[in-house]
Amino acid sequence: MNIRVYAPNQIQHQLQALANESVEKLKSLFERIKSAEVVFTEEGEKTVEMKLYLMRRVLYAAERGDAYEDA
């Protein structure tokens, strides 16, 4: 499975590990995830956006929080 992480102006390695862990948890619940795209941004609050690409669908979620782990 391909996991792409976009984190402009952030430390990429730590956020890559966080994204991999989150997507692997989701994959254990839903096997048909083909690829994932995770975007970390910081505009006042920290925002995490995730797109999961399935066979025929795309699932999208976004959340804001004080820390990326909270979002």
PyMOL Python script that loads the backbone (N, CA, C, O; Angstrom):
from pymol import cmd

cmd.read_pdbstr("""\
ATOM      1  N   MET A   1       0.848  -1.172   0.000  1.00  0.00           N
ATOM      2  CA  MET A   1       0.000   0.000   0.000  1.00  0.00           C
ATOM      3  C   MET A   1       0.895   1.237   0.000  1.00  0.00           C
ATOM      4  O   MET A   1       1.911   1.279   0.694  1.00  0.00           O
ATOM      5  N   ASN A   2       0.523   2.208  -0.757  1.00  0.00           N
ATOM      6  CA  ASN A   2       1.269   3.445  -0.888  1.00  0.00           C
ATOM      7  C   ASN A   2       0.669   4.522   0.029  1.00  0.00           C
ATOM      8  O   ASN A   2      -0.522   4.822  -0.057  1.00  0.00           O
ATOM      9  N   ILE A   3       1.493   5.091   0.895  1.00  0.00           N
ATOM     10  CA  ILE A   3       1.049   6.170   1.788  1.00  0.00           C
ATOM     11  C   ILE A   3       1.880   7.400   1.476  1.00  0.00           C
ATOM     12  O   ILE A   3       3.094   7.405   1.677  1.00  0.00           O
ATOM     13  N   ARG A   4       1.219   8.452   0.981  1.00  0.00           N
ATOM     14  CA  ARG A   4       1.898   9.716   0.679  1.00  0.00           C
ATOM     15  C   ARG A   4       1.609  10.703   1.807  1.00  0.00           C
ATOM     16  O   ARG A   4       0.464  10.872   2.225  1.00  0.00           O
ATOM     17  N   VAL A   5       2.664  11.348   2.288  1.00  0.00           N
ATOM     18  CA  VAL A   5       2.537  12.307   3.375  1.00  0.00           C
ATOM     19  C   VAL A   5       3.035  13.650   2.883  1.00  0.00           C
ATOM     20  O   VAL A   5       4.140  13.758   2.351  1.00  0.00           O
ATOM     21  N   TYR A   6       2.211  14.678   3.063  1.00  0.00           N
ATOM     22  CA  TYR A   6       2.578  16.047   2.723  1.00  0.00           C
ATOM     23  C   TYR A   6       2.592  16.859   4.009  1.00  0.00           C
ATOM     24  O   TYR A   6       1.583  16.954   4.708  1.00  0.00           O
ATOM     25  N   ALA A   7       3.734  17.438   4.310  1.00  0.00           N
ATOM     26  CA  ALA A   7       3.867  18.221   5.538  1.00  0.00           C
ATOM     27  C   ALA A   7       4.755  19.424   5.246  1.00  0.00           C
ATOM     28  O   ALA A   7       5.943  19.404   5.571  1.00  0.00           O
ATOM     29  N   PRO A   8       4.203  20.466   4.643  1.00  0.00           N
ATOM     30  CA  PRO A   8       5.023  21.636   4.324  1.00  0.00           C
ATOM     31  C   PRO A   8       5.540  22.310   5.594  1.00  0.00           C
ATOM     32  O   PRO A   8       4.785  22.541   6.538  1.00  0.00           O
ATOM     33  N   ASN A   9       6.825  22.619   5.603  1.00  0.00           N
ATOM     34  CA  ASN A   9       7.482  23.325   6.707  1.00  0.00           C
ATOM     35  C   ASN A   9       7.424  22.562   8.024  1.00  0.00           C
ATOM     36  O   ASN A   9       7.433  23.183   9.087  1.00  0.00           O
ATOM     37  N   GLN A  10       7.366  21.246   7.983  1.00  0.00           N
ATOM     38  CA  GLN A  10       7.312  20.419   9.187  1.00  0.00           C
ATOM     39  C   GLN A  10       8.413  19.370   9.126  1.00  0.00           C
ATOM     40  O   GLN A  10       9.016  19.154   8.074  1.00  0.00           O
ATOM     41  N   ILE A  11       8.673  18.721  10.250  1.00  0.00           N
ATOM     42  CA  ILE A  11       9.627  17.623  10.297  1.00  0.00           C
ATOM     43  C   ILE A  11       8.952  16.398   9.706  1.00  0.00           C
ATOM     44  O   ILE A  11       8.023  15.848  10.298  1.00  0.00           O
ATOM     45  N   GLN A  12       9.408  15.980   8.566  1.00  0.00           N
ATOM     46  CA  GLN A  12       8.741  14.942   7.789  1.00  0.00           C
ATOM     47  C   GLN A  12       8.795  13.562   8.455  1.00  0.00           C
ATOM     48  O   GLN A  12       7.800  12.837   8.425  1.00  0.00           O
ATOM     49  N   HIS A  13       9.917  13.186   9.047  1.00  0.00           N
ATOM     50  CA  HIS A  13      10.093  11.818   9.552  1.00  0.00           C
ATOM     51  C   HIS A  13       9.089  11.471  10.662  1.00  0.00           C
ATOM     52  O   HIS A  13       8.502  10.390  10.635  1.00  0.00           O
ATOM     53  N   GLN A  14       8.889  12.349  11.611  1.00  0.00           N
ATOM     54  CA  GLN A  14       7.961  12.077  12.719  1.00  0.00           C
ATOM     55  C   GLN A  14       6.522  11.997  12.228  1.00  0.00           C
ATOM     56  O   GLN A  14       5.750  11.154  12.685  1.00  0.00           O
ATOM     57  N   LEU A  15       6.165  12.870  11.304  1.00  0.00           N
ATOM     58  CA  LEU A  15       4.803  12.862  10.789  1.00  0.00           C
ATOM     59  C   LEU A  15       4.560  11.661   9.880  1.00  0.00           C
ATOM     60  O   LEU A  15       3.442  11.149   9.820  1.00  0.00           O
ATOM     61  N   GLN A  16       5.593  11.207   9.171  1.00  0.00           N
ATOM     62  CA  GLN A  16       5.476   9.999   8.352  1.00  0.00           C
ATOM     63  C   GLN A  16       5.158   8.798   9.231  1.00  0.00           C
ATOM     64  O   GLN A  16       4.308   7.979   8.882  1.00  0.00           O
ATOM     65  N   ALA A  17       5.834   8.689  10.367  1.00  0.00           N
ATOM     66  CA  ALA A  17       5.581   7.575  11.295  1.00  0.00           C
ATOM     67  C   ALA A  17       4.165   7.642  11.855  1.00  0.00           C
ATOM     68  O   ALA A  17       3.497   6.615  11.981  1.00  0.00           O
ATOM     69  N   LEU A  18       3.705   8.842  12.191  1.00  0.00           N
ATOM     70  CA  LEU A  18       2.342   9.018  12.710  1.00  0.00           C
ATOM     71  C   LEU A  18       1.309   8.625  11.653  1.00  0.00           C
ATOM     72  O   LEU A  18       0.327   7.951  11.965  1.00  0.00           O
ATOM     73  N   ALA A  19       1.527   9.040  10.413  1.00  0.00           N
ATOM     74  CA  ALA A  19       0.603   8.704   9.330  1.00  0.00           C
ATOM     75  C   ALA A  19       0.588   7.202   9.067  1.00  0.00           C
ATOM     76  O   ALA A  19      -0.483   6.618   8.898  1.00  0.00           O
ATOM     77  N   ASN A  20       1.750   6.572   9.031  1.00  0.00           N
ATOM     78  CA  ASN A  20       1.820   5.125   8.799  1.00  0.00           C
ATOM     79  C   ASN A  20       1.075   4.352   9.879  1.00  0.00           C
ATOM     80  O   ASN A  20       0.343   3.408   9.583  1.00  0.00           O
ATOM     81  N   GLU A  21       1.265   4.756  11.127  1.00  0.00           N
ATOM     82  CA  GLU A  21       0.592   4.082  12.241  1.00  0.00           C
ATOM     83  C   GLU A  21      -0.925   4.209  12.124  1.00  0.00           C
ATOM     84  O   GLU A  21      -1.648   3.234  12.330  1.00  0.00           O
ATOM     85  N   SER A  22      -1.406   5.398  11.797  1.00  0.00           N
ATOM     86  CA  SER A  22      -2.850   5.635  11.692  1.00  0.00           C
ATOM     87  C   SER A  22      -3.468   4.843  10.545  1.00  0.00           C
ATOM     88  O   SER A  22      -4.538   4.255  10.700  1.00  0.00           O
ATOM     89  N   VAL A  23      -2.802   4.825   9.405  1.00  0.00           N
ATOM     90  CA  VAL A  23      -3.347   4.115   8.244  1.00  0.00           C
ATOM     91  C   VAL A  23      -3.304   2.603   8.474  1.00  0.00           C
ATOM     92  O   VAL A  23      -4.222   1.897   8.057  1.00  0.00           O
ATOM     93  N   GLU A  24      -2.271   2.098   9.120  1.00  0.00           N
ATOM     94  CA  GLU A  24      -2.202   0.671   9.408  1.00  0.00           C
ATOM     95  C   GLU A  24      -3.327   0.236  10.347  1.00  0.00           C
ATOM     96  O   GLU A  24      -3.857  -0.866  10.205  1.00  0.00           O
ATOM     97  N   LYS A  25      -3.694   1.086  11.302  1.00  0.00           N
ATOM     98  CA  LYS A  25      -4.830   0.771  12.176  1.00  0.00           C
ATOM     99  C   LYS A  25      -6.114   0.678  11.360  1.00  0.00           C
ATOM    100  O   LYS A  25      -6.931  -0.218  11.570  1.00  0.00           O
ATOM    101  N   LEU A  26      -6.285   1.619  10.423  1.00  0.00           N
ATOM    102  CA  LEU A  26      -7.474   1.596   9.571  1.00  0.00           C
ATOM    103  C   LEU A  26      -7.465   0.376   8.657  1.00  0.00           C
ATOM    104  O   LEU A  26      -8.511  -0.224   8.410  1.00  0.00           O
ATOM    105  N   LYS A  27      -6.303   0.014   8.160  1.00  0.00           N
ATOM    106  CA  LYS A  27      -6.207  -1.141   7.264  1.00  0.00           C
ATOM    107  C   LYS A  27      -6.574  -2.438   7.981  1.00  0.00           C
ATOM    108  O   LYS A  27      -7.094  -3.362   7.355  1.00  0.00           O
ATOM    109  N   SER A  28      -6.311  -2.520   9.276  1.00  0.00           N
ATOM    110  CA  SER A  28      -6.697  -3.723  10.011  1.00  0.00           C
ATOM    111  C   SER A  28      -8.224  -3.837  10.118  1.00  0.00           C
ATOM    112  O   SER A  28      -8.753  -4.937  10.272  1.00  0.00           O
ATOM    113  N   LEU A  29      -8.923  -2.714  10.038  1.00  0.00           N
ATOM    114  CA  LEU A  29     -10.381  -2.728  10.090  1.00  0.00           C
ATOM    115  C   LEU A  29     -11.008  -2.874   8.714  1.00  0.00           C
ATOM    116  O   LEU A  29     -12.085  -3.454   8.569  1.00  0.00           O
ATOM    117  N   PHE A  30     -10.318  -2.337   7.691  1.00  0.00           N
ATOM    118  CA  PHE A  30     -10.880  -2.334   6.344  1.00  0.00           C
ATOM    119  C   PHE A  30      -9.772  -2.682   5.358  1.00  0.00           C
ATOM    120  O   PHE A  30      -8.888  -1.864   5.105  1.00  0.00           O
ATOM    121  N   GLU A  31      -9.812  -3.884   4.802  1.00  0.00           N
ATOM    122  CA  GLU A  31      -8.722  -4.423   4.002  1.00  0.00           C
ATOM    123  C   GLU A  31      -8.594  -3.817   2.606  1.00  0.00           C
ATOM    124  O   GLU A  31      -7.535  -3.944   1.991  1.00  0.00           O
ATOM    125  N   ARG A  32      -9.604  -3.180   2.096  1.00  0.00           N
ATOM    126  CA  ARG A  32      -9.616  -2.755   0.696  1.00  0.00           C
ATOM    127  C   ARG A  32      -8.975  -1.394   0.438  1.00  0.00           C
ATOM    128  O   ARG A  32      -9.181  -0.820  -0.632  1.00  0.00           O
ATOM    129  N   ILE A  33      -8.222  -0.872   1.364  1.00  0.00           N
ATOM    130  CA  ILE A  33      -7.539   0.400   1.158  1.00  0.00           C
ATOM    131  C   ILE A  33      -6.373   0.157   0.210  1.00  0.00           C
ATOM    132  O   ILE A  33      -5.488  -0.646   0.504  1.00  0.00           O
ATOM    133  N   LYS A  34      -6.372   0.850  -0.929  1.00  0.00           N
ATOM    134  CA  LYS A  34      -5.315   0.706  -1.930  1.00  0.00           C
ATOM    135  C   LYS A  34      -4.165   1.676  -1.676  1.00  0.00           C
ATOM    136  O   LYS A  34      -2.996   1.305  -1.782  1.00  0.00           O
ATOM    137  N   SER A  35      -4.506   2.929  -1.339  1.00  0.00           N
ATOM    138  CA  SER A  35      -3.483   3.929  -1.042  1.00  0.00           C
ATOM    139  C   SER A  35      -4.088   4.992  -0.141  1.00  0.00           C
ATOM    140  O   SER A  35      -5.304   5.080   0.028  1.00  0.00           O
ATOM    141  N   ALA A  36      -3.203   5.795   0.431  1.00  0.00           N
ATOM    142  CA  ALA A  36      -3.645   6.851   1.346  1.00  0.00           C
ATOM    143  C   ALA A  36      -2.824   8.104   1.109  1.00  0.00           C
ATOM    144  O   ALA A  36      -1.669   8.046   0.688  1.00  0.00           O
ATOM    145  N   GLU A  37      -3.445   9.229   1.388  1.00  0.00           N
ATOM    146  CA  GLU A  37      -2.788  10.527   1.272  1.00  0.00           C
ATOM    147  C   GLU A  37      -3.092  11.300   2.556  1.00  0.00           C
ATOM    148  O   GLU A  37      -4.255  11.492   2.909  1.00  0.00           O
ATOM    149  N   VAL A  38      -2.042  11.743   3.252  1.00  0.00           N
ATOM    150  CA  VAL A  38      -2.207  12.445   4.520  1.00  0.00           C
ATOM    151  C   VAL A  38      -1.515  13.799   4.406  1.00  0.00           C
ATOM    152  O   VAL A  38      -0.352  13.880   4.010  1.00  0.00           O
ATOM    153  N   VAL A  39      -2.245  14.867   4.761  1.00  0.00           N
ATOM    154  CA  VAL A  39      -1.717  16.226   4.662  1.00  0.00           C
ATOM    155  C   VAL A  39      -1.736  16.856   6.048  1.00  0.00           C
ATOM    156  O   VAL A  39      -2.782  16.924   6.694  1.00  0.00           O
ATOM    157  N   PHE A  40      -0.578  17.312   6.500  1.00  0.00           N
ATOM    158  CA  PHE A  40      -0.437  18.009   7.776  1.00  0.00           C
ATOM    159  C   PHE A  40      -0.210  19.488   7.480  1.00  0.00           C
ATOM    160  O   PHE A  40       0.725  19.841   6.761  1.00  0.00           O
ATOM    161  N   THR A  41      -1.060  20.354   8.031  1.00  0.00           N
ATOM    162  CA  THR A  41      -0.883  21.800   7.859  1.00  0.00           C
ATOM    163  C   THR A  41      -1.012  22.492   9.205  1.00  0.00           C
ATOM    164  O   THR A  41      -1.574  21.953  10.159  1.00  0.00           O
ATOM    165  N   GLU A  42      -0.479  23.694   9.252  1.00  0.00           N
ATOM    166  CA  GLU A  42      -0.538  24.475  10.484  1.00  0.00           C
ATOM    167  C   GLU A  42      -0.923  25.905  10.134  1.00  0.00           C
ATOM    168  O   GLU A  42      -0.089  26.695   9.693  1.00  0.00           O
ATOM    169  N   GLU A  43      -2.176  26.225  10.334  1.00  0.00           N
ATOM    170  CA  GLU A  43      -2.706  27.573  10.094  1.00  0.00           C
ATOM    171  C   GLU A  43      -3.432  27.997  11.362  1.00  0.00           C
ATOM    172  O   GLU A  43      -4.657  27.902  11.435  1.00  0.00           O
ATOM    173  N   GLY A  44      -2.702  28.456  12.342  1.00  0.00           N
ATOM    174  CA  GLY A  44      -3.285  28.739  13.652  1.00  0.00           C
ATOM    175  C   GLY A  44      -3.366  27.442  14.437  1.00  0.00           C
ATOM    176  O   GLY A  44      -2.572  27.213  15.349  1.00  0.00           O
ATOM    177  N   GLU A  45      -4.323  26.590  14.084  1.00  0.00           N
ATOM    178  CA  GLU A  45      -4.416  25.253  14.669  1.00  0.00           C
ATOM    179  C   GLU A  45      -3.789  24.250  13.708  1.00  0.00           C
ATOM    180  O   GLU A  45      -3.614  24.527  12.521  1.00  0.00           O
ATOM    181  N   LYS A  46      -3.464  23.108  14.234  1.00  0.00           N
ATOM    182  CA  LYS A  46      -2.868  22.058  13.402  1.00  0.00           C
ATOM    183  C   LYS A  46      -3.989  21.229  12.790  1.00  0.00           C
ATOM    184  O   LYS A  46      -4.925  20.821  13.477  1.00  0.00           O
ATOM    185  N   THR A  47      -3.881  20.989  11.498  1.00  0.00           N
ATOM    186  CA  THR A  47      -4.912  20.290  10.752  1.00  0.00           C
ATOM    187  C   THR A  47      -4.331  19.041  10.105  1.00  0.00           C
ATOM    188  O   THR A  47      -3.227  19.066   9.561  1.00  0.00           O
ATOM    189  N   VAL A  48      -5.084  17.954  10.169  1.00  0.00           N
ATOM    190  CA  VAL A  48      -4.717  16.715   9.491  1.00  0.00           C
ATOM    191  C   VAL A  48      -5.858  16.357   8.543  1.00  0.00           C
ATOM    192  O   VAL A  48      -7.014  16.273   8.957  1.00  0.00           O
ATOM    193  N   GLU A  49      -5.530  16.149   7.278  1.00  0.00           N
ATOM    194  CA  GLU A  49      -6.499  15.720   6.279  1.00  0.00           C
ATOM    195  C   GLU A  49      -6.056  14.357   5.765  1.00  0.00           C
ATOM    196  O   GLU A  49      -4.873  14.146   5.497  1.00  0.00           O
ATOM    197  N   MET A  50      -7.002  13.433   5.629  1.00  0.00           N
ATOM    198  CA  MET A  50      -6.659  12.096   5.164  1.00  0.00           C
ATOM    199  C   MET A  50      -7.633  11.668   4.074  1.00  0.00           C
ATOM    200  O   MET A  50      -8.848  11.795   4.222  1.00  0.00           O
ATOM    201  N   LYS A  51      -7.076  11.158   2.973  1.00  0.00           N
ATOM    202  CA  LYS A  51      -7.868  10.565   1.904  1.00  0.00           C
ATOM    203  C   LYS A  51      -7.471   9.108   1.790  1.00  0.00           C
ATOM    204  O   LYS A  51      -6.287   8.778   1.706  1.00  0.00           O
ATOM    205  N   LEU A  52      -8.459   8.246   1.789  1.00  0.00           N
ATOM    206  CA  LEU A  52      -8.235   6.822   1.606  1.00  0.00           C
ATOM    207  C   LEU A  52      -8.825   6.423   0.261  1.00  0.00           C
ATOM    208  O   LEU A  52     -10.010   6.639   0.008  1.00  0.00           O
ATOM    209  N   TYR A  53      -8.009   5.850  -0.587  1.00  0.00           N
ATOM    210  CA  TYR A  53      -8.440   5.430  -1.916  1.00  0.00           C
ATOM    211  C   TYR A  53      -8.773   3.945  -1.877  1.00  0.00           C
ATOM    212  O   TYR A  53      -7.915   3.104  -1.611  1.00  0.00           O
ATOM    213  N   LEU A  54     -10.040   3.644  -2.149  1.00  0.00           N
ATOM    214  CA  LEU A  54     -10.521   2.277  -2.161  1.00  0.00           C
ATOM    215  C   LEU A  54     -10.670   1.832  -3.612  1.00  0.00           C
ATOM    216  O   LEU A  54     -10.233   2.528  -4.529  1.00  0.00           O
ATOM    217  N   MET A  55     -11.278   0.688  -3.814  1.00  0.00           N
ATOM    218  CA  MET A  55     -11.460   0.173  -5.176  1.00  0.00           C
ATOM    219  C   MET A  55     -12.222   1.178  -6.051  1.00  0.00           C
ATOM    220  O   MET A  55     -11.756   1.527  -7.136  1.00  0.00           O
ATOM    221  N   ARG A  56     -13.361   1.634  -5.601  1.00  0.00           N
ATOM    222  CA  ARG A  56     -14.193   2.522  -6.414  1.00  0.00           C
ATOM    223  C   ARG A  56     -14.604   3.795  -5.686  1.00  0.00           C
ATOM    224  O   ARG A  56     -15.427   4.559  -6.189  1.00  0.00           O
ATOM    225  N   ARG A  57     -14.049   4.021  -4.534  1.00  0.00           N
ATOM    226  CA  ARG A  57     -14.451   5.170  -3.717  1.00  0.00           C
ATOM    227  C   ARG A  57     -13.241   5.859  -3.118  1.00  0.00           C
ATOM    228  O   ARG A  57     -12.148   5.298  -3.042  1.00  0.00           O
ATOM    229  N   VAL A  58     -13.471   7.095  -2.692  1.00  0.00           N
ATOM    230  CA  VAL A  58     -12.466   7.855  -1.963  1.00  0.00           C
ATOM    231  C   VAL A  58     -13.117   8.346  -0.678  1.00  0.00           C
ATOM    232  O   VAL A  58     -14.159   9.001  -0.712  1.00  0.00           O
ATOM    233  N   LEU A  59     -12.501   8.030   0.454  1.00  0.00           N
ATOM    234  CA  LEU A  59     -12.992   8.500   1.744  1.00  0.00           C
ATOM    235  C   LEU A  59     -12.119   9.661   2.193  1.00  0.00           C
ATOM    236  O   LEU A  59     -10.897   9.610   2.062  1.00  0.00           O
ATOM    237  N   TYR A  60     -12.744  10.709   2.722  1.00  0.00           N
ATOM    238  CA  TYR A  60     -12.017  11.913   3.119  1.00  0.00           C
ATOM    239  C   TYR A  60     -12.430  12.311   4.523  1.00  0.00           C
ATOM    240  O   TYR A  60     -13.607  12.263   4.880  1.00  0.00           O
ATOM    241  N   ALA A  61     -11.430  12.708   5.322  1.00  0.00           N
ATOM    242  CA  ALA A  61     -11.707  13.217   6.669  1.00  0.00           C
ATOM    243  C   ALA A  61     -10.690  14.300   6.989  1.00  0.00           C
ATOM    244  O   ALA A  61      -9.542  14.238   6.549  1.00  0.00           O
ATOM    245  N   ALA A  62     -11.120  15.292   7.759  1.00  0.00           N
ATOM    246  CA  ALA A  62     -10.223  16.364   8.199  1.00  0.00           C
ATOM    247  C   ALA A  62     -10.573  16.722   9.637  1.00  0.00           C
ATOM    248  O   ALA A  62     -11.737  16.692  10.037  1.00  0.00           O
ATOM    249  N   GLU A  63      -9.543  17.060  10.404  1.00  0.00           N
ATOM    250  CA  GLU A  63      -9.758  17.408  11.814  1.00  0.00           C
ATOM    251  C   GLU A  63      -8.686  18.396  12.249  1.00  0.00           C
ATOM    252  O   GLU A  63      -7.557  18.370  11.759  1.00  0.00           O
ATOM    253  N   ARG A  64      -9.065  19.276  13.188  1.00  0.00           N
ATOM    254  CA  ARG A  64      -8.141  20.267  13.742  1.00  0.00           C
ATOM    255  C   ARG A  64      -7.944  19.997  15.222  1.00  0.00           C
ATOM    256  O   ARG A  64      -8.818  19.456  15.898  1.00  0.00           O
ATOM    257  N   GLY A  65      -6.763  20.390  15.712  1.00  0.00           N
ATOM    258  CA  GLY A  65      -6.492  20.221  17.127  1.00  0.00           C
ATOM    259  C   GLY A  65      -5.256  21.011  17.554  1.00  0.00           C
ATOM    260  O   GLY A  65      -4.604  21.655  16.732  1.00  0.00           O
ATOM    261  N   ASP A  66      -4.945  20.953  18.841  1.00  0.00           N
ATOM    262  CA  ASP A  66      -3.765  21.639  19.360  1.00  0.00           C
ATOM    263  C   ASP A  66      -2.476  20.943  18.948  1.00  0.00           C
ATOM    264  O   ASP A  66      -1.432  21.584  18.827  1.00  0.00           O
ATOM    265  N   ALA A  67      -2.546  19.621  18.730  1.00  0.00           N
ATOM    266  CA  ALA A  67      -1.385  18.841  18.298  1.00  0.00           C
ATOM    267  C   ALA A  67      -1.837  17.899  17.186  1.00  0.00           C
ATOM    268  O   ALA A  67      -3.023  17.589  17.073  1.00  0.00           O
ATOM    269  N   TYR A  68      -0.902  17.452  16.376  1.00  0.00           N
ATOM    270  CA  TYR A  68      -1.255  16.531  15.297  1.00  0.00           C
ATOM    271  C   TYR A  68      -1.807  15.225  15.832  1.00  0.00           C
ATOM    272  O   TYR A  68      -2.699  14.637  15.219  1.00  0.00           O
ATOM    273  N   GLU A  69      -1.303  14.764  16.949  1.00  0.00           N
ATOM    274  CA  GLU A  69      -1.801  13.527  17.528  1.00  0.00           C
ATOM    275  C   GLU A  69      -3.263  13.649  17.952  1.00  0.00           C
ATOM    276  O   GLU A  69      -4.023  12.687  17.843  1.00  0.00           O
ATOM    277  N   ASP A  70      -3.658  14.822  18.433  1.00  0.00           N
ATOM    278  CA  ASP A  70      -5.050  15.053  18.819  1.00  0.00           C
ATOM    279  C   ASP A  70      -5.955  15.080  17.595  1.00  0.00           C
ATOM    280  O   ASP A  70      -7.064  14.547  17.625  1.00  0.00           O
ATOM    281  N   ALA A  71      -5.487  15.690  16.536  1.00  0.00           N
ATOM    282  CA  ALA A  71      -6.293  15.795  15.317  1.00  0.00           C
ATOM    283  C   ALA A  71      -6.405  14.437  14.654  1.00  0.00           C
ATOM    284  O   ALA A  71      -7.045  14.311  13.610  1.00  0.00           O
TER     285      ALA A  71
END
""", "prot")
cmd.dss("prot")
cmd.show_as("cartoon", "prot")
cmd.util.cbc("prot")
cmd.orient("prot")
